[in-house]
Amino acid sequence: MKKKVNPRRRPASVADVRKASKLATEETLTMVVSIVLSGLLDRGLLDPERVREAWDAINDKADSVRKGYCSVPDLVGMLREEYGVFV
């Protein structure tokens, strides 16, 4: 006996996949930034008054990457070489 196919089911389009990918990326970035900022606050490494300043610095760095002034591999290398942080 042949399995019935739901007539309303349609394959995901390229636009559907891109939308899902964008949503997943945004959710992941929100999670990572929240973890980093709250971790710094919890350990006393970031003053509560400077959270906005830190957030602005993160956005400025992201803007620099978007505009091509620097790249993520450049940032990873800089963190490793100058600060001994392996991301």
C-alpha positions as CSV (number, residue, x, y, z in Angstrom):
1,M,0.0,0.0,0.0
2,K,1.3,3.4,-1.0
3,K,1.9,6.0,1.7
4,K,-0.3,9.1,1.4
5,V,1.4,12.4,1.0
6,N,0.1,15.5,2.8
7,P,-1.0,17.8,-0.1
8,R,-0.3,20.9,2.0
9,R,3.3,19.9,2.7
10,R,5.8,21.7,0.4
11,P,9.6,21.4,0.3
12,A,11.5,24.2,1.9
13,S,12.5,27.0,-0.5
14,V,15.8,28.7,-0.6
15,A,14.2,31.7,1.1
16,D,12.9,29.4,3.9
17,V,16.3,28.0,4.5
18,R,17.9,31.5,4.5
19,K,15.3,32.8,6.9
20,A,15.9,29.8,9.3
21,S,19.6,30.3,9.0
22,K,19.4,34.0,9.8
23,L,17.1,33.3,12.8
24,A,19.5,30.6,14.2
25,T,22.4,33.0,13.8
26,E,20.7,35.8,15.6
27,E,19.6,33.5,18.4
28,T,23.2,32.2,18.8
29,L,24.7,35.7,18.8
30,T,22.2,36.8,21.4
31,M,23.0,33.8,23.6
32,V,26.8,34.3,23.3
33,V,26.8,38.0,24.0
34,S,24.4,37.5,27.0
35,I,26.7,34.8,28.4
36,V,29.9,36.9,27.9
37,L,28.4,40.1,29.4
38,S,26.7,38.4,32.3
39,G,29.9,36.3,33.0
40,L,32.0,39.5,33.2
41,L,29.4,41.2,35.4
42,D,29.2,38.1,37.8
43,R,32.9,38.0,38.2
44,G,33.2,41.7,38.8
45,L,35.3,42.1,35.7
46,L,32.9,44.6,34.2
47,D,31.3,47.4,36.2
48,P,27.5,47.6,35.9
49,E,27.9,51.3,34.8
50,R,30.1,50.2,31.9
51,V,27.8,47.5,30.4
52,R,26.4,50.0,27.8
53,E,30.0,51.1,26.9
54,A,31.0,47.4,26.4
55,W,27.9,46.7,24.3
56,D,28.7,49.8,22.1
57,A,32.3,48.6,21.7
58,I,31.1,45.1,20.6
59,N,28.7,46.7,18.1
60,D,31.6,49.0,16.8
61,K,33.8,46.0,16.3
62,A,31.0,44.1,14.5
63,D,30.5,47.1,12.3
64,S,34.2,47.1,11.4
65,V,34.0,43.5,10.4
66,R,30.9,44.1,8.3
67,K,32.6,47.0,6.5
68,G,35.7,45.0,5.9
69,Y,38.1,47.0,8.1
70,C,39.1,43.8,9.8
71,S,38.1,40.1,9.7
72,V,37.1,37.5,12.3
73,P,40.3,35.5,11.6
74,D,42.3,38.7,12.3
75,L,40.5,39.2,15.6
76,V,41.1,35.5,16.5
77,G,44.8,35.8,15.7
78,M,45.1,39.1,17.7
79,L,43.4,37.5,20.7
80,R,45.7,34.5,20.5
81,E,49.0,36.4,20.0
82,E,48.5,39.5,22.2
83,Y,46.4,38.0,25.0
84,G,46.9,34.3,25.0
85,V,43.2,33.7,24.5
86,F,42.4,30.7,22.2
87,V,38.9,31.1,20.8
